[in-house]
Amino acid sequence: MKKMEKAKNLKEVYNLFDPMTPLKGDYLKSFYVPPYSEIRPRLFEELKSPLLTSENPDKFLLSGYKGCGKSTELNRLCTDEDIKKNFLVVKFSIKEVLDVFDFDYKDLLLVISAQIYNSAKNEKIKITKDVLNDIERWTDKIEIIKTKTKSGEVEGGVKLDFIYAKIGSWLKVEDSTRKEIRKEIKQKVSDLVYNINRMLADIQNSKPILLVIEDLDKLPSDSAIELFYSNISPFMQLNCKIIFTFPFALMLSHKWSIISRTFKKPTIIPNITIHTKSGKVRERGYEIMSEIFYKRANDNLIAKEALDKCIEYSGGVVFDFIRIVSNSANVAMVKRKEMIEEDDVLEVVISMRDDYAFLTKEHIEKLKEVYKNKAAIVEEGSNTIRDLIASLCILKYYNAEPWYDVHPIIEHNVNPIIEIIEK
């Protein structure tokens, strides 16, 4: 392991606190802080243990608010020595291979097939010729794939290499191709599942597969319900363990009780609780978030009051904390300072009001209710609460029992919305 150095100046703070990049590799080993250590100290083991214990091809769900650290935890899981010893880990993000805003479960099945094939090839695990020939024959029945294979002048032997190398780009960026593939495989899904399972059987003679699918939590709510409620059956038939991420707001759907019973117990990564339901500061929450900063940067690069403001306005959401720190470092550099001060943080927080410019009168009325009652009640036929949770306007916390609150960027008087709420 290479020990990564802490930031020694604000330029390095700006680069090390990148909200868009989950920790991985040496950065994970050097800078990781378990954000849930107070509320769920055994959460990682709860996620890891059933993977190693169960002898069945179980399917698992993982969720939490956007920016709570799901990708970092999955990076940690997939590089865990016990997991690497026992599984061939096939991990991918749907954002890299599919169009999140035009999602179809058939696209995902095809991508899973490609990811498994490519991982086996990279690990030099052989798949029997009969299986490969049958998969090729299946692709020949998809006219648009057959046409693209011919146009690429690809012959047998490397045909699957070509198809599985290209399928992601076809599905992600070629709208007409995507629609044609969906249309043609609609009646062939069961055959695709059958062929994936034959491929899995060959590979798992060498090593069991753990399939990890990231960024399904980025799906719009309707697409998520279509996948996890209406079209989950083909995925449950795949003979390997799978971890699916899913949108946290899906738990407020009236279909959630049915969805959750389809899987093993869902694992939820909580936000860091930085205050109680009554508004009292939770010192341990502040300590955890302070540790996130001090693990990555020297303590002379931020004033204590400024760090407290970064924590307060983050609402305990790690993504927002990292984002506020990074942007505050930039503001301080522009002012030719050598450390982040409270006024730099407040300037960033004020600019973040634009994140909530979409709020309507209906949204604000719901925010008033949540702010007052610390509860989020979904009304039949309305997606307002789910939308506000998905957009991080409403945050969920866990103490003795779960409760909800309005994001501090909205709640505090740096945002004019609070004036409406308080009235």
Buried (B, 14 or more C-beta within 10 A) or exposed (E): EEEBEBBEBBEBBBEBBEBEEBBBEEBBBBBBBBBBBBBBEEBBEEBBEBBEEEEEBBBBBBBBBBBBBBBBBBBBBBBBEEBEEBBBBBBBBBEEBBBBEBBBBBBBBBBBBBBBBBBBBEEEBEBEEEBBEBBBEBBEEBEBBBEBBEEEEBEEEEBBEBBBBBBBEBBBEBEEBBEBBBEBBEEBBEBBBBBBBBBBBBBBEEBBBBBBBBBBBBBEBEBBBBBBBEBBEBBEEBBBBBBBBBBBBBBBBEEBEEBBEBBBEBBBBBBBBBBBBEEEEBEBBBBBBBBBBBBBBBEEBBBEEBBBBBBBBBBBBBBBBBBBBBBBBBBBBEEEBEBBBBBBBBBBBEEBBEBBEEBEEEBBEBBBBBBEEBEBEBEEEEBBBBBBBBBBBBBBBBEEEBBBBBBBBBBBEBBEBBEBBEE
